[in-house]
Amino acid sequence: MKFLYLNNHQNRVFSQITQTLLCLLTCLFCGKLLAEEVDPNALLIEVAFVELHSGPGIGYPVLHVVEKGEYLTVQVKRTSWLKVTDKRNNTGWLHQDEFLGLTTQQGEKITSAEISWSDFQDRNYEAGFMYGDFAGAHFYNAQFAYLFTSVFSGEISVGKALGTISDSDVYEAMLISQPMPELFISPYIGIGGGIIKTKPHSVLADSEKRQDTLISAAFGLKYHLARNFLLRAEYKYSLVLTDRDDNEEIKVWKLGFSVFF
């Protein structure tokens, strides 16, 4: 009888241990499934619903309606529209303003500032206009840049200097390095070169049009104003390689704005 009692007691203990282990394994397995099911970067819908369009524009038809309590994962961005996927792998386009009704996995509400800052970090192109001083002359400059990475970009620019003695056209290509792109006011440096075409105002015989090569180094600051707009200030030092006895030095100060996309 004593042996039977001990045997039954051991069986109950073993059964309790087994049930506990099964419960723990079940919890771990379910937790893993939930972790796999919800992307850590997914966004929770807390408005009644959002509409997913077939393309990046209000004119495209609505393909899917995603209701409150579901998650969306961003795939790609085009201008102010984002391509998203829901838990059923339905894909569509959502305007960025509708993100104001979404919440991150950490429970934080998305604001328009966060949306535009994300755009700033992930931008591919910049185009802008600047005005400044070109060795005492009025200077107008337009530029276009492609970002290879968040740190390095290539930029081409066209400038027009209007002076009292002569006018100049400047065409340049530069490599820009922005070593701290995460800063709201971000410094950058650049090196490059190009050509400068000078047309004197004088009609004297020795006042001829010239075309020379120049090499440049620049330092500047970029400030993210809002959404797709940047404020930009730059100082550039250029050395004009002439066929005369002395080369020319040109100092340029510029201030302007850019848009990114």
Phi and psi in degrees as a GROMACS rama.xvg file:
@    title "Ramachandran Plot"
@    xaxis  label "Phi"
@    yaxis  label "Psi"
@TYPE xy
-63.8819  -37.5648  LYS-2
-66.2964  -40.5151  PHE-3
-65.0193  -37.9429  LEU-4
-64.3519  -44.5855  TYR-5
-64.1243  -39.5547  LEU-6
-64.9451  -41.824  ASN-7
-65.4484  -38.8127  ASN-8
-63.9969  -44.0162  HIS-9
-63.238  -37.8769  GLN-10
-64.5815  -39.2682  ASN-11
-66.4448  -41.9021  ARG-12
-62.8903  -44.0399  VAL-13
-63.5344  -38.4335  PHE-14
-66.3436  -40.9112  SER-15
-65.2753  -40.5847  GLN-16
-64.2029  -42.9518  ILE-17
-62.7132  -43.3007  THR-18
-63.5283  -39.3016  GLN-19
-63.5953  -44.0236  THR-20
-63.9093  -39.8532  LEU-21
-64.0974  -39.7972  LEU-22
-63.4282  -42.0588  CYS-23
-64.4402  -43.3486  LEU-24
-64.4439  -38.6206  LEU-25
-64.0644  -42.6247  THR-26
-63.921  -42.8943  CYS-27
-63.6961  -41.8404  LEU-28
-65.3719  -43.2127  PHE-29
-65.3397  -39.853  CYS-30
-63.328  -37.9699  GLY-31
-66.3032  -41.3664  LYS-32
-62.3608  -41.9882  LEU-33
-65.9766  -39.9503  LEU-34
-64.5878  -36.2553  ALA-35
-75.5697  -30.5045  GLU-36
-72.0445  -37.964  GLU-37
-107.408  116.047  VAL-38
-63.029  134.574  ASP-39
-61.4472  -20.9512  PRO-40
-97.6753  7.55073  ASN-41
-70.8289  158.002  ALA-42
-115.538  133.782  LEU-43
-90.9733  131.57  LEU-44
-84.1882  123.595  ILE-45
-119.98  7.3978  GLU-46
-97.7909  175.572  VAL-47
-58.4768  -44.1608  ALA-48
-169.718  163.584  PHE-49
-130.734  149.72  VAL-50
-105.01  134.275  GLU-51
-104.597  121.978  LEU-52
-92.126  162.304  HIS-53
-76.8019  -15.367  SER-54
-150.958  172.607  GLY-55
-80.0076  69.3921  PRO-56
-178.246  151.362  GLY-57
-67.1006  -21.3806  ILE-58
-76.236  -14.8517  GLY-59
-76.868  144.72  TYR-60
-68.0741  155.722  PRO-61
-81.3349  123.251  VAL-62
-94.1047  -40.9108  LEU-63
-139.414  151.541  HIS-64
-120.256  121.877  VAL-65
-105.92  126.991  VAL-66
-93.0287  170.769  GLU-67
-57.911  139.183  LYS-68
96.1396  -8.25818  GLY-69
-96.7868  168.43  GLU-70
-111.975  149.864  TYR-71
-127.112  142.585  LEU-72
-118.216  129.006  THR-73
-79.5722  130.776  VAL-74
-101.84  -47.4341  GLN-75
-156.797  159.237  VAL-76
-124.166  137.917  LYS-77
-136.532  115.467  ARG-78
50.1816  -119.755  THR-79
-100.607  14.9285  SER-80
-114.911  145.241  TRP-81
-125.182  136.526  LEU-82
-88.717  123.995  LYS-83
-127.982  162.185  VAL-84
-131.835  137.461  THR-85
-97.3073  -174.797  ASP-86
-68.7437  -18.3766  LYS-87
-94.1562  11.7422  ARG-88
64.9601  21.4403  ASN-89
-75.7977  132.293  ASN-90
-116.058  139.985  THR-91
-164.732  179.897  GLY-92
-109.559  137.369  TRP-93
-128.309  133.252  LEU-94
-72.1438  143.693  HIS-95
-62.8609  -25.2737  GLN-96
-64.1745  -27.6706  ASP-97
-73.0298  -13.388  GLU-98
-68.2831  -16.9359  PHE-99
-66.9216  -14.0342  LEU-100
-99.1799  13.9626  GLY-101
-113.382  162.643  LEU-102
-131.722  141.296  THR-103
-76.0595  171.283  THR-104
-62.3404  -23.6572  GLN-105
-85.9535  4.55267  GLN-106
81.0468  17.2207  GLY-107
-97.9662  134.492  GLU-108
-71.2512  139.048  LYS-109
-82.9516  135.16  ILE-110
-113.311  164.263  THR-111
-62.5868  -32.1402  SER-112
-63.4431  -40.6662  ALA-113
-65.4347  -37.8285  GLU-114
-63.7728  -49.0856  ILE-115
-67.4674  -34.1457  SER-116
-65.8725  -39.4511  TRP-117
-62.3072  -40.8744  SER-118
-60.5234  -42.778  ASP-119
-61.0787  -41.4217  PHE-120
-68.7873  -32.5895  GLN-121
-102.255  13.4603  ASP-122
-66.9429  152.755  ARG-123
-112.986  -30.4609  ASN-124
-132.866  151.837  TYR-125
-135.427  142.149  GLU-126
-140.8  139.065  ALA-127
-160.44  178.873  GLY-128
-136.743  139.686  PHE-129
-137.156  153.269  MET-130
-130.059  144.356  TYR-131
-171.532  -158.366  GLY-132
-112.158  124.641  ASP-133
-115.366  85.9947  PHE-134
52.6302  43.2135  ALA-135
94.0094  -7.3005  GLY-136
-103.373  154.496  ALA-137
-69.6012  134.055  HIS-138
-128.234  129.062  PHE-139
-118.871  131.428  TYR-140
-139.098  135.447  ASN-141
-121.664  139.452  ALA-142
-138.745  155.523  GLN-143
-137.781  134.071  PHE-144
-131.749  147.371  ALA-145
-118.033  129.839  TYR-146
-93.1037  113.381  LEU-147
-69.4267  -43.4993  PHE-148
-140.292  -176.72  THR-149
-69.3252  -15.1959  SER-150
-102.472  -42.2338  VAL-151
-110.451  140.789  PHE-152
-147.541  156.141  SER-153
-109.829  139.478  GLY-154
-135.57  136.303  GLU-155
-115.461  145.833  ILE-156
-144.071  152.409  SER-157
-128.538  128.542  VAL-158
-130.926  154.923  GLY-159
-131.742  120.677  LYS-160
-106.554  127.135  ALA-161
-114.123  105.304  LEU-162
-113.468  177.14  GLY-163
-79.9169  -26.1665  THR-164
-100.228  -37.7484  ILE-165
-154.686  163.966  SER-166
-113.872  151.407  ASP-167
-136.607  143.114  SER-168
-109.868  129.956  ASP-169
-121.968  128.124  VAL-170
-124.264  121.948  TYR-171
-137.36  155.418  GLU-172
-129.171  134.062  ALA-173
-136.156  150.894  MET-174
-102.078  121.816  LEU-175
-107.489  135.914  ILE-176
-119.268  124.323  SER-177
-116.318  86.1552  GLN-178
-66.8461  -20.0347  PRO-179
-127.199  67.9121  MET-180
-67.8555  -15.8582  PRO-181
-78.0049  -11.3751  GLU-182
-78.0452  146.231  LEU-183
-69.0677  -37.6608  PHE-184
-109.92  106.69  ILE-185
-112.088  124.542  SER-186
-79.387  157.205  PRO-187
-148.657  159.1  TYR-188
-130.231  157.28  ILE-189
-151.492  150.624  GLY-190
-134.065  149.253  ILE-191
179.349  -162.927  GLY-192
-166.029  177.359  GLY-193
176.033  -152.687  GLY-194
-129.148  153.593  ILE-195
-130.148  128.002  ILE-196
-108.782  121.581  LYS-197
-112.771  133.205  THR-198
-124.937  105.391  LYS-199
-66.5613  151.569  PRO-200
-78.9899  -24.9593  HIS-201
-69.3609  149.386  SER-202
-102.815  11.5867  VAL-203
-66.1976  156.68  LEU-204
-64.4288  -32.9695  ALA-205
-86.8252  1.57591  ASP-206
-98.3284  90.1821  SER-207
-109.434  159.095  GLU-208
-66.8997  143.996  LYS-209
-130.004  150.792  ARG-210
-132.241  121.088  GLN-211
-130.403  162.188  ASP-212
-92.1548  144.626  THR-213
-134.438  149.633  LEU-214
-119.86  144.319  ILE-215
-137.029  154.053  SER-216
-133.363  139.078  ALA-217
-134.763  153.185  ALA-218
-136.04  137.554  PHE-219
-157.503  179.67  GLY-220
-131.256  142.155  LEU-221
-120.767  132.315  LYS-222
-122.621  123.986  TYR-223
-79.3443  108.238  HIS-224
-72.6069  -62.4193  LEU-225
-173.98  149.528  ALA-226
46.1081  -115.65  ARG-227
-101.729  22.8393  ASN-228
-115.669  138.602  PHE-229
-124.032  142.57  LEU-230
-101.108  136.126  LEU-231
-136.238  135.751  ARG-232
-129.354  141.22  ALA-233
-149.344  143.041  GLU-234
-117.819  132.325  TYR-235
-130.776  134.379  LYS-236
-110.261  124.602  TYR-237
-123.855  142.314  SER-238
-114.302  117.127  LEU-239
-90.9451  120.989  VAL-240
-90.6943  100.681  LEU-241
-98.8035  168.632  THR-242
-93.0229  9.72339  ASP-243
-92.7268  -174.27  ARG-244
-66.0211  -38.6966  ASP-245
-118.104  141.737  ASP-246
-79.5388  160.064  ASN-247
-107.086  143.282  GLU-248
-107.657  134.781  GLU-249
-128.978  129.682  ILE-250
-112.158  130.005  LYS-251
-125.234  130.1  VAL-252
-113.124  132.49  TRP-253
-138.463  148.117  LYS-254
-140.356  136.166  LEU-255
-171.461  -160.059  GLY-256
-138.518  160.77  PHE-257
-137.164  157.644  SER-258
-117.171  145.972  VAL-259
-122.41  155.122  PHE-260
